[in-house]
C-alpha cells in the first residue's frame, strides 16, 4: 500500500474531507505534528504523497516558530525531486516559500464561504469541480505566485491555487472543510478574526451547515482527479 504523510500544525486542521479520496486512491495515511517532529530530521522523501495542512502561524513567524525554517527546507528538497505534494492554506504558503516566493500578511482577511475564479488552466484540470461552488476561506496571509507554476484560481484579493506539473498542488482555500466537527474549534479559537471581517460564529456555522456538504463533494472530486494524474 502507498503511504501518505500528513503534516499538521494544529490538532483541529487535519485532512478532513480529503481523507476519503486519498484512502480510495490506495494510500495508508500517517499523521505527524510538524512542530513536534524535529522537522530537520523528518523524512519527507520516502512517502508516496506529502500533504501539508494549515495552521494559525505565518510562514514569516520564524522567530516564534523556528521549526518553520526547517519545514520549508524539507519541503524544498521534496519539491526539487518532483515528488507528489499537496498543500492547504499554510501548506500552500510553505510551498510558495520553498519555491522562493514571498509570503506576507495581506491587507484583508478572507473568512467564510465564497467561490474562487478559475483561470483557463484551472478550468482545464481538477479544479473544474469547484466551478460556482462556495468553499471555505480562512486566512489573512498571501503569497506571490512562484516562478514556473500555473496559477489555477484567484479571488478579488489573492491568488488561491497553483500547480507545477502533475505532482504539485497548492490550495489556499479549504475545500476539505464542510462536514468536520472540528470546525467548532475554528469558531471558538478565532473570534477576533471573525469579528474583524464583520461576521459571527453563528453566521459562519449556518453557512457551514448549508454550504459545507456540497463544498466537500466538489473538493473530494478535485483531489480524486488530481491523485489519479500523479506521475510516480
LINUR-V317281 format. One record per backbone hydrogen bond with DSSP energy under -1.0 kcal/mol. CO is the residue of the C=O (numbers start at 0). NH is the residue of the N-H. Records with the same first field share a line. If there is no record, write none. Layout:
CO->NH, NH
This chain:
1->27
2->47, 48
3->29
4->50
5->31
6->52
7->33
9->12
14->17
15->18
17->21
18->22
19->23
20->24
21->26
22->25
25->1
27->3
29->5
31->7
32->35
37->40
41->43
48->4
49->85
50->6
51->87
57->60
59->61
60->64
64->67
65->68
66->70
67->71
68->72
69->73
70->74
71->75
72->76
73->77
74->78
75->79
76->80
77->82
78->81
83->49
84->168
85->51
86->170
87->90
88->92
89->93
90->94
91->95
92->96
93->97
94->98
95->100
96->99
101->143
103->141
109->138
111->136
113->134
116->153
118->122
119->123
124->127
125->128
126->129
127->130
129->132
134->113
135->173
136->111
138->109
139->105
141->103
149->162
151->118
152->159, 160
153->116
157->154
159->171
160->151, 152
161->169
162->149
166->84
167->163
168->86
169->161
170->88
173->176
175->16
179->182
180->183
181->184, 185
182->186
183->187
184->188
185->189
189->193
190->194
191->195
192->196
193->198
194->197
199->203
200->204
201->205
202->206
203->207
204->208
205->209
206->210
207->211
210->214
211->215
212->216
213->217
214->218
215->219
216->220
217->221
218->222
219->223
220->224
221->225
222->226
223->227
225->228
226->229
